[in-house]
């Protein structure tokens, strides 16, 4: 595993952490906070990420030739991640592609539409 493999999700995780830190907390909650569902989803996505260069099977329909510098998060972990961001996924959802080097937070959602 390359040294920057976990860095790709860092901007997203930092943004999420800043957002959750900005939320009001009850005064009686002094205990150490447990991992939030969002943090758990990011950790699972990061652990499941397939790093390029790699060939990703997109169901039985196609292959994605993922180049170096990008990572693919499979359907199960990607769907959980999408839910933490307030997005819904359906049966056509396949996964997400993230950049591993670019510091600008973006991703591509991959879906398959059986249209004929």
C-alpha positions in Angstrom: 0.0 0.0 0.0 1.4 3.4 -0.9 1.9 6.1 1.7 -0.7 8.4 0.2 -3.4 5.8 0.0 -5.3 7.1 3.1 -4.7 10.7 2.2 -7.3 10.8 -0.6 -10.2 10.8 1.8 -8.5 13.2 4.3 -10.2 16.4 2.9 -13.6 14.8 3.1 -13.0 13.4 6.6 -11.7 16.8 7.9 -14.7 18.6 6.5 -17.0 16.1 8.1 -15.2 16.3 11.4 -15.3 20.1 11.3 -19.1 19.9 10.6 -19.7 17.5 13.5 -17.5 19.6 15.9 -19.6 22.7 15.1 -22.8 21.0 16.2 -24.0 21.9 19.8 -23.2 19.3 22.4 -25.1 18.8 25.7 -23.2 20.0 28.8 -23.6 16.6 30.5 -21.8 14.8 27.6 -18.3 14.9 29.0 -17.3 11.3 28.1 -15.0 10.6 25.2 -17.2 10.6 22.0 -17.4 7.3 20.2 -16.8 7.0 16.5 -19.8 8.5 14.7 -21.6 6.5 12.0 -20.1 9.0 9.4 -16.5 8.4 10.7 -17.1 4.6 10.6 -18.4 4.9 7.0 -15.3 6.8 6.0 -13.0 4.4 7.7 -14.7 1.4 6.1 -14.6 3.1 2.7 -10.9 3.9 3.1 -10.1 0.3 4.1 -12.1 -1.2 1.2 -10.7 1.1 -1.4 -9.0 -0.6 -4.4 -6.0 1.5 -5.5 -5.0 2.0 -9.1 -3.6 0.9 -11.3 -6.2 -1.9 -11.2 -9.0 -3.4 -13.3 -12.4 -3.0 -11.6 -15.2 -5.3 -12.7 -18.4 -3.3 -13.1 -20.9 -6.1 -12.6 -20.9 -8.3 -15.6 -21.2 -5.4 -18.0 -17.8 -3.6 -18.2 -14.4 -3.1 -16.7 -12.9 0.1 -15.4 -9.2 0.5 -16.0 -8.5 2.5 -12.8 -5.2 4.5 -13.3 -2.6 5.2 -10.7 -3.6 8.0 -8.4 -7.2 7.0 -8.1 -9.2 4.7 -5.8 -12.4 2.8 -6.2 -14.8 2.2 -3.2 -17.0 -0.9 -3.8 -20.8 -0.7 -3.6 -21.5 -1.7 0.0 -19.0 0.7 1.6 -19.7 3.4 -1.0 -23.5 3.3 -0.4 -22.9 3.7 3.4 -20.7 6.7 2.6 -23.3 8.2 0.3 -25.9 7.9 3.0 -23.7 9.8 5.5 -23.6 12.6 2.9 -27.4 12.6 2.6 -27.5 10.9 -0.8 -29.6 7.9 -1.7 -28.4 5.0 -3.8 -30.4 2.3 -5.6 -29.9 -1.0 -7.2 -28.1 0.6 -10.1 -25.3 2.0 -7.9 -21.9 0.4 -8.3 -19.4 2.4 -6.4 -17.3 5.6 -6.1 -14.0 6.8 -7.6 -11.8 9.2 -5.5 -8.6 10.9 -6.4 -5.7 9.9 -4.2 -3.4 12.8 -5.0 -5.6 15.8 -5.8 -6.3 17.8 -2.7 -9.6 19.1 -4.1 -12.4 17.0 -2.6 -14.4 15.3 -5.4 -15.6 11.9 -6.4 -17.4 10.1 -9.2 -20.5 8.0 -8.6 -20.7 5.0 -10.9 -24.1 3.6 -11.8 -25.4 1.1 -14.3 -28.7 1.6 -16.1 -30.0 -1.5 -17.9 -31.6 0.2 -20.8 -31.9 -2.5 -23.3 
